Amino acid sequence: MAGSVNKVILVGNLGADPEVKSFQNGGKVCNLRIATSENWKDRTTGERKERTEWHSVAIFSEGLVGVAERFLRKGSKVYIEGQLRTRKWQDQQGNDRYTTEVVLQGLGSVLTMLDGAPGGGGGQGGGGRGQGVSDWSGGSSGFGGGDYDDFGGQGGGSGGGYGGQGGGRSQGGGSGNFGGGRAGGPNFDNDLDDEVPF
């Protein structure tokens, strides 16, 4: 196989408040438990059925940790993009254990609050998803939305598009990206959006 893809997309609700832990080197990790539900109607009985899956999410991107810590709460509806990783650890008895989780770290990481910030703070600006949606992309490039201090700016387009790729920042409206975030800043060339894939 020439290449492979490790990408997870989840849309769900937090089952508990975010749990933030600090490392000795100054870094942080934010752990989330996200529930996704599937509903269907049983063909034989006509009864409505529901199945809920619980997902462990670990956020290592500094800006996204700050957003999760400040704005996410139990019940918050979120959209995330990350990678699936399995890690090995030992329990108190010395037995090897394995945990598989969705990891948000680096440029491909996205955390989008689908129900806005608590207290009505954010999500009013930016491009195509409408009000109440705030997009935060991980990574260290200028597109990546690590600036959580400016959450819910006055209509800017700094969310960085999808996954930290694409469009720039513009004064007063998101240039068709899925913005949110701060207004102002440098005005990047928007030639990256010449060909829309759909």
C-alpha atoms as a printed R data frame, in Angstrom:
    type eleno elety resid chain resno       x      y      z
1   ATOM     1    CA   MET     A     1   0.000  0.000  0.000
2   ATOM     2    CA   ALA     A     2   1.494  3.307 -1.070
3   ATOM     3    CA   GLY     A     3  -0.009  5.412  1.696
4   ATOM     4    CA   SER     A     4  -2.393  5.260  4.595
5   ATOM     5    CA   VAL     A     5  -4.706  7.535  6.534
6   ATOM     6    CA   ASN     A     6  -5.277  7.727 10.284
7   ATOM     7    CA   LYS     A     7  -8.073 10.245 10.794
8   ATOM     8    CA   VAL     A     8 -10.989 10.199 13.220
9   ATOM     9    CA   ILE     A     9 -13.979 12.546 13.078
10  ATOM    10    CA   LEU     A    10 -16.405 12.656 15.999
11  ATOM    11    CA   VAL     A    11 -19.493 14.758 16.652
12  ATOM    12    CA   GLY     A    12 -20.850 14.207 20.124
13  ATOM    13    CA   ASN     A    13 -21.406 15.457 23.643
14  ATOM    14    CA   LEU     A    14 -19.026 15.567 26.599
15  ATOM    15    CA   GLY     A    15 -19.964 13.118 29.328
16  ATOM    16    CA   ALA     A    16 -17.984 15.033 31.971
17  ATOM    17    CA   ASP     A    17 -16.062 18.278 32.392
18  ATOM    18    CA   PRO     A    18 -12.625 18.259 30.719
19  ATOM    19    CA   GLU     A    19  -9.820 16.856 32.870
20  ATOM    20    CA   VAL     A    20  -6.563 18.807 32.471
21  ATOM    21    CA   LYS     A    21  -3.235 17.447 33.701
22  ATOM    22    CA   SER     A    22   0.106 19.248 33.731
23  ATOM    23    CA   PHE     A    23   3.459 17.641 32.965
24  ATOM    24    CA   GLN     A    24   6.742 18.399 34.719
25  ATOM    25    CA   ASN     A    25   8.070 19.958 31.502
26  ATOM    26    CA   GLY     A    26   5.262 22.541 31.540
27  ATOM    27    CA   GLY     A    27   3.080 20.883 28.913
28  ATOM    28    CA   LYS     A    28  -0.562 19.944 29.428
29  ATOM    29    CA   VAL     A    29  -2.984 17.281 28.279
30  ATOM    30    CA   CYS     A    30  -6.756 17.590 28.318
31  ATOM    31    CA   ASN     A    31  -8.772 14.370 28.496
32  ATOM    32    CA   LEU     A    32 -12.350 14.285 27.256
33  ATOM    33    CA   ARG     A    33 -15.018 11.603 27.257
34  ATOM    34    CA   ILE     A    34 -17.271 12.069 24.236
35  ATOM    35    CA   ALA     A    35 -20.516 10.202 23.668
36  ATOM    36    CA   THR     A    36 -21.851  9.534 20.181
37  ATOM    37    CA   SER     A    37 -25.320  8.069 19.750
38  ATOM    38    CA   GLU     A    38 -26.998  6.116 16.996
39  ATOM    39    CA   ASN     A    39 -30.793  5.920 16.764
40  ATOM    40    CA   TRP     A    40 -32.899  3.526 14.722
41  ATOM    41    CA   LYS     A    41 -36.308  1.903 14.616
42  ATOM    42    CA   ASP     A    42 -36.458 -1.856 15.196
43  ATOM    43    CA   ARG     A    43 -38.044 -3.475 12.132
44  ATOM    44    CA   THR     A    44 -39.801 -6.240 14.010
45  ATOM    45    CA   THR     A    45 -41.187 -4.353 17.008
46  ATOM    46    CA   GLY     A    46 -41.325 -0.789 15.662
47  ATOM    47    CA   GLU     A    47 -39.625  0.302 18.867
48  ATOM    48    CA   ARG     A    48 -37.079  3.142 18.829
49  ATOM    49    CA   LYS     A    49 -33.599  1.983 19.820
50  ATOM    50    CA   GLU     A    50 -30.466  3.868 20.751
51  ATOM    51    CA   ARG     A    51 -26.834  2.828 21.125
52  ATOM    52    CA   THR     A    52 -24.244  5.114 22.713
53  ATOM    53    CA   GLU     A    53 -20.499  4.747 22.200
54  ATOM    54    CA   TRP     A    54 -17.998  6.413 24.531
55  ATOM    55    CA   HIS     A    55 -14.725  7.742 23.129
56  ATOM    56    CA   SER     A    56 -11.591  8.802 24.999
57  ATOM    57    CA   VAL     A    57  -9.976 11.919 23.561
58  ATOM    58    CA   ALA     A    58  -6.558 13.312 24.543
59  ATOM    59    CA   ILE     A    59  -5.716 16.871 23.482
60  ATOM    60    CA   PHE     A    60  -2.025 17.823 23.440
61  ATOM    61    CA   SER     A    61  -2.129 20.953 21.218
62  ATOM    62    CA   GLU     A    62  -1.527 23.849 23.588
63  ATOM    63    CA   GLY     A    63  -4.146 26.190 22.151
64  ATOM    64    CA   LEU     A    64  -6.802 23.495 22.011
65  ATOM    65    CA   VAL     A    65  -6.098 22.507 25.624
66  ATOM    66    CA   GLY     A    66  -6.721 26.124 26.613
67  ATOM    67    CA   VAL     A    67  -9.992 26.281 24.680
68  ATOM    68    CA   ALA     A    68 -11.227 22.999 26.150
69  ATOM    69    CA   GLU     A    69 -10.234 24.026 29.670
70  ATOM    70    CA   ARG     A    70 -11.906 27.427 29.459
71  ATOM    71    CA   PHE     A    71 -15.038 26.772 27.447
72  ATOM    72    CA   LEU     A    72 -16.044 23.102 27.403
73  ATOM    73    CA   ARG     A    73 -18.296 21.621 30.068
74  ATOM    74    CA   LYS     A    74 -20.275 18.435 30.584
75  ATOM    75    CA   GLY     A    75 -22.926 18.267 27.867
76  ATOM    76    CA   SER     A    76 -21.063 20.528 25.402
77  ATOM    77    CA   LYS     A    77 -21.538 19.458 21.792
78  ATOM    78    CA   VAL     A    78 -18.252 19.274 19.873
79  ATOM    79    CA   TYR     A    79 -16.819 18.327 16.500
80  ATOM    80    CA   ILE     A    80 -13.291 16.967 16.616
81  ATOM    81    CA   GLU     A    81 -10.740 15.675 14.121
82  ATOM    82    CA   GLY     A    82  -7.738 13.750 15.329
83  ATOM    83    CA   GLN     A    83  -5.814 10.504 15.038
84  ATOM    84    CA   LEU     A    84  -6.397  7.119 16.625
85  ATOM    85    CA   ARG     A    85  -3.519  5.986 18.866
86  ATOM    86    CA   THR     A    86  -2.981  3.015 21.149
87  ATOM    87    CA   ARG     A    87  -0.621  3.396 24.094
88  ATOM    88    CA   LYS     A    88   0.776  0.832 26.476
89  ATOM    89    CA   TRP     A    89   0.924  1.396 30.244
90  ATOM    90    CA   GLN     A    90   1.218 -0.634 33.434
91  ATOM    91    CA   ASP     A    91  -1.361 -0.876 36.190
92  ATOM    92    CA   GLN     A    92  -0.541 -0.953 39.929
93  ATOM    93    CA   GLN     A    93   0.068 -4.701 39.806
94  ATOM    94    CA   GLY     A    94   2.593 -4.320 36.968
95  ATOM    95    CA   ASN     A    95   0.307 -5.774 34.295
96  ATOM    96    CA   ASP     A    96   0.530 -4.349 30.786
97  ATOM    97    CA   ARG     A    97  -2.589 -2.469 29.729
98  ATOM    98    CA   TYR     A    98  -3.514 -0.858 26.428
99  ATOM    99    CA   THR     A    99  -5.664  2.198 25.816
100 ATOM   100    CA   THR     A   100  -6.901  3.367 22.423
101 ATOM   101    CA   GLU     A   101  -7.864  7.017 22.207
102 ATOM   102    CA   VAL     A   102  -8.379  9.834 19.738
103 ATOM   103    CA   VAL     A   103  -5.408 12.218 19.939
104 ATOM   104    CA   LEU     A   104  -5.486 15.883 18.926
105 ATOM   105    CA   GLN     A   105  -1.912 16.983 18.350
106 ATOM   106    CA   GLY     A   106  -0.379 18.903 15.478
107 ATOM   107    CA   LEU     A   107  -1.726 20.424 12.284
108 ATOM   108    CA   GLY     A   108  -4.488 17.928 11.536
109 ATOM   109    CA   SER     A   109  -6.262 18.553 14.839
110 ATOM   110    CA   VAL     A   110  -9.597 20.363 14.974
111 ATOM   111    CA   LEU     A   111 -11.872 21.181 17.898
112 ATOM   112    CA   THR     A   112 -15.140 22.918 17.043
113 ATOM   113    CA   MET     A   113 -17.677 23.944 19.654
114 ATOM   114    CA   LEU     A   114 -21.061 23.325 18.066
115 ATOM   115    CA   ASP     A   115 -23.132 25.003 20.745
116 ATOM   116    CA   GLY     A   116 -21.031 28.146 21.246
117 ATOM   117    CA   ALA     A   117 -19.199 29.306 24.322
118 ATOM   118    CA   PRO     A   118 -20.824 29.344 27.760
119 ATOM   119    CA   GLY     A   119 -22.282 32.754 28.508
120 ATOM   120    CA   GLY     A   120 -22.904 33.571 24.850
121 ATOM   121    CA   GLY     A   121 -19.306 34.616 24.214
122 ATOM   122    CA   GLY     A   122 -18.216 33.217 20.909
123 ATOM   123    CA   GLY     A   123 -19.097 31.897 17.564
124 ATOM   124    CA   GLN     A   124 -20.748 34.990 16.163
125 ATOM   125    CA   GLY     A   125 -18.221 35.676 13.449
126 ATOM   126    CA   GLY     A   126 -16.560 33.813 10.675
127 ATOM   127    CA   GLY     A   127 -17.687 32.070  7.558
128 ATOM   128    CA   GLY     A   128 -20.066 29.393  6.519
129 ATOM   129    CA   ARG     A   129 -21.457 27.532  9.540
130 ATOM   130    CA   GLY     A   130 -23.614 30.227 11.066
131 ATOM   131    CA   GLN     A   131 -23.973 31.438 14.611
132 ATOM   132    CA   GLY     A   132 -23.105 29.426 17.662
133 ATOM   133    CA   VAL     A   133 -20.203 27.608 15.990
134 ATOM   134    CA   SER     A   134 -16.603 28.261 16.910
135 ATOM   135    CA   ASP     A   135 -13.758 26.505 15.112
136 ATOM   136    CA   TRP     A   136 -10.328 25.926 16.592
137 ATOM   137    CA   SER     A   137  -7.563 24.189 14.729
138 ATOM   138    CA   GLY     A   138  -4.438 22.783 16.294
139 ATOM   139    CA   GLY     A   139  -0.880 23.264 15.196
140 ATOM   140    CA   SER     A   140   1.817 25.824 15.268
141 ATOM   141    CA   SER     A   141   1.415 27.588 11.938
142 ATOM   142    CA   GLY     A   142  -0.250 30.966 11.623
143 ATOM   143    CA   PHE     A   143  -3.424 29.319 10.378
144 ATOM   144    CA   GLY     A   144  -3.844 27.115 13.394
145 ATOM   145    CA   GLY     A   145  -6.005 28.962 15.881
146 ATOM   146    CA   GLY     A   146  -3.820 28.503 18.943
147 ATOM   147    CA   ASP     A   147  -4.937 31.965 20.083
148 ATOM   148    CA   TYR     A   148  -7.663 30.949 22.479
149 ATOM   149    CA   ASP     A   149  -7.395 34.241 24.363
150 ATOM   150    CA   ASP     A   150  -9.205 35.912 21.489
151 ATOM   151    CA   PHE     A   151 -12.085 33.441 21.474
152 ATOM   152    CA   GLY     A   152 -15.237 34.700 19.827
153 ATOM   153    CA   GLY     A   153 -13.706 37.783 18.282
154 ATOM   154    CA   GLN     A   154 -15.724 40.352 16.466
155 ATOM   155    CA   GLY     A   155 -16.424 38.489 13.293
156 ATOM   156    CA   GLY     A   156 -12.946 37.580 12.178
157 ATOM   157    CA   GLY     A   157 -11.924 34.571 10.197
158 ATOM   158    CA   SER     A   158  -8.979 33.234 12.157
159 ATOM   159    CA   GLY     A   159 -10.257 29.729 12.680
160 ATOM   160    CA   GLY     A   160  -7.916 28.726  9.932
161 ATOM   161    CA   GLY     A   161 -10.363 26.876  7.776
162 ATOM   162    CA   TYR     A   162 -10.513 23.160  8.117
163 ATOM   163    CA   GLY     A   163  -7.737 21.501 10.085
164 ATOM   164    CA   GLY     A   164  -5.386 24.439 10.009
165 ATOM   165    CA   GLN     A   165  -5.275 24.522  6.229
166 ATOM   166    CA   GLY     A   166  -6.584 27.058  3.836
167 ATOM   167    CA   GLY     A   167  -7.818 30.535  4.163
168 ATOM   168    CA   GLY     A   168  -6.521 33.464  6.001
169 ATOM   169    CA   ARG     A   169  -7.639 36.043  8.432
170 ATOM   170    CA   SER     A   170  -9.769 38.870  7.230
171 ATOM   171    CA   GLN     A   171 -11.312 41.880  8.806
172 ATOM   172    CA   GLY     A   172 -15.005 41.379  9.352
173 ATOM   173    CA   GLY     A   173 -15.858 37.993  7.893
174 ATOM   174    CA   GLY     A   174 -14.407 34.633  7.256
175 ATOM   175    CA   SER     A   175 -13.711 34.461  3.496
176 ATOM   176    CA   GLY     A   176 -15.802 31.326  3.186
177 ATOM   177    CA   ASN     A   177 -13.795 29.345  5.721
178 ATOM   178    CA   PHE     A   178 -15.241 27.832  8.842
179 ATOM   179    CA   GLY     A   179 -13.864 30.657 10.960
180 ATOM   180    CA   GLY     A   180 -14.451 31.868 14.443
181 ATOM   181    CA   GLY     A   181 -11.752 33.418 16.508
182 ATOM   182    CA   ARG     A   182 -10.114 36.747 16.258
183 ATOM   183    CA   ALA     A   183 -10.490 39.619 13.877
184 ATOM   184    CA   GLY     A   184  -7.564 41.427 12.408
185 ATOM   185    CA   GLY     A   185  -4.034 40.186 12.048
186 ATOM   186    CA   PRO     A   186  -2.097 39.782  8.846
187 ATOM   187    CA   ASN     A   187  -4.072 39.456  5.653
188 ATOM   188    CA   PHE     A   188  -2.949 36.232  3.968
189 ATOM   189    CA   ASP     A   189  -3.443 35.563  0.284
190 ATOM   190    CA   ASN     A   190  -6.609 33.522 -0.264
191 ATOM   191    CA   ASP     A   191  -5.477 31.894 -3.523
192 ATOM   192    CA   LEU     A   192  -5.492 28.536 -1.738
193 ATOM   193    CA   ASP     A   193  -9.244 28.264 -2.348
194 ATOM   194    CA   ASP     A   194  -9.121 28.417 -6.168
195 ATOM   195    CA   GLU     A   195 -10.608 24.984 -6.674
196 ATOM   196    CA   VAL     A   196 -13.400 23.896 -4.388
197 ATOM   197    CA   PRO     A   197 -13.470 20.069 -4.130
198 ATOM   198    CA   PHE     A   198 -17.247 19.740 -4.361
